[in-house]
Amino acid sequence: MNDAKMKRWGWGAIIGLIGVILVAGLVIAVSLSSPKPTADESVAIETAKTEDTKKDDSAAKKKAAEQKAADEKKKAEEKAAAEEQAKAAEAAKTTPAATAGNMPKTGPLDTTVAILGVSVAAYLAALNLGLIKKRA
């Protein structure tokens, strides 16, 4: 492989990498730029659609009643979850061995991707140094 081909291939690889990075950046920017409706807004949108299509007050009242029931149910679930958390916290205070299973996982499985990335970068750097020494 002569130097001209190697330089052409190197510049092509760099341009390709820049292209991939730009496309990924555009995809991320587009996906993050559009605001996501919250639960309250989506319910309001659905209510407005229902009112516009049916033009019926009873449907709106029914939807409002359903929304109120859903809100009450949600509040009850949140209250039950808070009570469960309080009970769990109380149990954790009395039995410290129960919290041993909640330790964060750090080990070879969590760092495998990083180790492989560093290994590939080191391998490519070593190949590059070998080519530089070979040319000189």
C-alpha positions in Angstrom: 0.0 0.0 0.0 1.6 3.2 -1.0 1.4 6.5 0.8 -1.1 8.2 -1.5 -3.6 5.4 -0.9 -3.0 5.4 2.8 -3.5 9.2 3.0 -6.7 9.0 0.9 -8.0 6.2 3.1 -7.2 8.1 6.3 -8.9 11.3 5.1 -11.9 9.2 4.0 -12.1 7.6 7.5 -11.9 11.0 9.2 -14.6 12.5 6.9 -16.8 9.5 7.5 -16.4 9.8 11.3 -17.2 13.5 11.2 -20.3 12.6 9.1 -21.5 10.0 11.6 -21.0 12.4 14.5 -22.9 15.1 12.7 -25.8 12.8 11.8 -26.0 11.5 15.4 -25.9 15.1 16.7 -28.8 16.1 14.4 -30.9 13.1 15.5 -30.3 13.9 19.2 -31.1 17.6 18.6 -34.3 16.9 16.8 -35.5 14.4 19.3 -34.7 16.7 22.3 -36.1 19.9 20.7 -39.7 18.8 20.5 -41.4 19.4 23.8 -43.1 16.3 25.2 -46.6 16.9 26.6 -47.0 16.3 30.3 -49.8 14.0 31.6 -52.0 17.1 32.4 -51.5 18.5 28.9 -52.3 15.2 27.2 -55.5 14.9 29.2 -56.4 18.4 28.3 -55.7 17.7 24.6 -57.8 14.6 24.7 -60.6 16.4 26.5 -60.5 19.2 23.9 -60.6 16.7 21.0 -63.6 14.9 22.7 -65.4 18.2 23.1 -64.7 19.3 19.5 -65.8 16.1 17.9 -68.9 15.4 19.9 -70.1 18.9 20.9 -71.9 17.3 23.8 -71.8 18.7 27.4 -72.5 15.3 28.8 -69.4 13.8 27.3 -67.3 16.6 28.8 -68.9 16.1 32.2 -68.3 12.4 31.9 -64.6 13.0 31.0 -64.2 15.4 33.9 -65.7 12.9 36.3 -63.4 10.2 34.9 -60.5 12.6 35.3 -61.5 13.4 38.9 -61.8 9.7 39.6 -58.4 9.0 38.0 -56.9 11.8 40.1 -58.3 10.5 43.3 -57.1 7.0 42.5 -53.6 8.3 41.7 -53.6 10.2 45.0 -54.6 7.0 46.8 -51.9 5.0 45.1 -49.3 7.7 45.9 -50.4 7.7 49.5 -50.1 3.9 49.7 -46.7 4.0 48.1 -45.5 6.6 50.6 -46.8 4.4 53.4 -45.0 1.4 52.0 -41.8 3.4 51.7 -42.2 4.6 55.3 -42.6 0.9 56.4 -39.6 -0.1 54.4 -37.5 2.7 55.9 -38.6 1.6 59.4 -37.8 -2.0 58.6 -34.4 -1.0 57.2 -33.6 0.8 60.5 -34.4 -2.3 62.5 -32.6 -4.8 60.3 -29.4 -3.4 58.7 -28.8 -6.7 56.9 -31.9 -6.1 54.8 -30.3 -3.2 53.0 -27.2 -5.2 51.9 -29.0 -6.2 48.7 -29.5 -2.6 47.7 -25.8 -1.9 47.2 -24.9 -0.4 43.8 -23.3 -2.9 41.4 -19.8 -2.1 40.3 -17.7 -4.7 38.8 -16.4 -6.2 35.6 -19.8 -6.3 34.0 -20.4 -2.6 34.4 -17.0 -1.6 33.0 -16.7 -4.0 30.1 -17.7 -1.5 27.4 -15.2 1.1 28.7 -12.4 -1.4 28.9 -13.1 -2.6 25.4 -13.1 1.0 24.1 -9.8 1.8 25.8 -8.3 -1.4 24.5 -9.4 -0.7 20.9 -8.0 2.9 21.2 -4.7 1.6 22.5 -4.4 -1.1 19.8 -5.1 1.5 17.0 -2.5 3.9 18.6 0.0 1.1 18.6 -0.6 0.3 15.0 -0.3 4.0 14.1 3.0 4.3 15.9 4.2 1.1 14.1 3.4 2.7 10.7 5.1 5.9 11.7 8.3 4.0 12.7 8.1 1.9 9.5 8.0 5.0 7.3 11.0 6.7 9.1 
